[in-house]
Amino acid sequence: MEANNKVRTTNDLELNERMVAVNRVTKVTKGGRTFTFSAIVVVGNGNGVVGCGLGKAGEVQAAITKGAENAKKNLIRVPILHGTVPHEQELRYAGAQVFLKPATPGTGVKAGGAMRAVLESVGITDVLAKSKGSSNPHNLVKATIAALGEMRDAYTVAQNRGISVEQVFKGKQ
């Protein structure tokens, strides 16, 4: 059961951009080489909203700007519980597999480069994360955002089941 956690409007959000990776792409033609750049950008408000985008342009700064605009169109809302994720989550996207686990306060963000950018942008301060398989930043960012998008807190689960939060935890025993 997929919940609708897309963010509809970005007017009232103050989003911070974070560049994850920049690639230089070369196209060889009869006239010589043409260089373009592609940039993966993550945007977030530090309070449960995050999105990612890809921008391509002839200059690095233009690619980053296009990536940020694209990311603002793909925002999702993520539940954060005491600065960490509500539960463990493992997800595979293409060749990248990510594992997220809640951590106690003071642990920090224990994650690699591409995952770290997403987790810090969304506002998570304590989490244990592991990436397995491909280290391709495109797939790692998408896998991390997909894993965060599938997170559910106890209140959402209770509301979907039509029961109280206490009954959710009672069934966990």
N, C-alpha and C positions, 0 to 999 in steps of 0.2 A: 504494500500500500504506500504509494508515493504522496507525501504531503507537499503542498504548494508553499515553498519557502523562498520564492523569488521576490526580490525587492522591486516594487513598481516605480517608485519615484526617487530621484536622486537629488532633488532640489534642496531638501533640508539636511542632507548629509554632507559632512566635511570629510572628504576622502583624501587619504595620503597615497601617493604612488610609490611603487618600489619596483625597480627594474631587476629582473631575475637573470636574463641572459641576452646577449646580442650576438648575432651571427652575421658574418660577411659572406655574401653570396656573389659568385662570379659567373657571368654569362659571357662566353667567348663567341664573338661574331666575326665576320669578314673584316670589319673595321677595327677590331681589337677587343679588349676586355671591358666589360661593363660591370661595375661594382654596385651592389645594392645591399641594404642592411635589413635584417628582421630582428625585432625586439619582443621579448615576452615581458609583460608588465602585470603586476598584481596591485590592485587598489583595495583599500579597506579603511574603515573608520575607527578601528581599534576597539569596537564595541559590538562585535557580532555580525558585521556585514563585510563580505569579501567578494572579489571577482577577479577574473584574469582575462587578458586579451593579447592578441598578436598584432603587431604593426609592421608594415613593410614600406620602405621608402629609400630614396637615393642618399639620404643623410641620416646619421644616427639619431640626432635630436628629433627629426621629423618622424622617424620610425617609433621612437618612444612615445611621442605625443599621440600618434595614431593608435598605438597599443593601449594607452591609457583611456582613450575615448571608447575603444572597443570593449575594454574591461568594465567600464561604467554601464554598458548595456547588458552585462551578464552577472549582475550582483545577486548573491543569495544571503539569507539570514541563517546564522549558526548559533545554536544554544551554547552558552558558556556558563559553567557552574563553578563558582569560587575560583575563577581564573584558569580552569582546566576544562577538558572535554568531559561530558557526562558519563561516557562508557567507552570500552575498548571498541575499536573498529578496524577491520582489515578490508582492503578493497584493491582490486586489480583494474588498471586501465591500460590497454594495449600491453606493452612489455614491462610496465612499471607496476610494482606492487608496494603498497604502503600499509603500515601498521601504526595506529595511534592508541596510546594508553594514558589514562588519567595519572597525574602525579600529585604528590603532596605539595602544599605551599612552600616556596623557597627552592624548589628543584630547578626551575628555569626551563627554557625551551631546549630540550636535548634532541636536535634534529639537524639534518644536513642542509646544504645551501638552498635548494629550490623549495623544499618543505618548510624550512625555517622562515623564508620570506612570506609564505602564505599564512603560517601559524601566527607570526608576529603581526601581520597586517590585520588579521581578524580580531586580535586582542587577547589571545591566549598567552598566559604568562608561565604556566607550569604544564609540561606535557613530555612524555617519552614517545619518540617516534623513530621508526626504522623504515628504510626503503630497501626493497629487495628487487632483484631483477635489473631492469634497465635503469641507467642513471640519466637518461635523456631528460633535460629540464622541462621540455614541452609536456611529456607524459607524466612526469612527477607532479607538476603543478596541477594538471587536470585530475590526476588520481587523488591528490590531497584535497582538492576542493570537492570532488565527488564524495569522498569519505566524510568530510565535514558536513556536506549536504544531507547525508543519511543519518546524522546524529539526531537523537530524540531525547529530550529531558523527560523526567517523570510526569510533569504536568501535562505535556502533550500526549504521552501514552495514556494517561488516565482519561483525558478528554476524549481521545479516539475510542477508548473502550467503554466510556460512559460510566466510569467508577471513580472513587476517590483515590487520592495519592496514597493514602495508607493501605488501601486494598492492593495497589500495585506492588508495594514493598512486602505485603503479607504473602503474596503469591510467589515471591522470590526465594522464600525459605527452602 
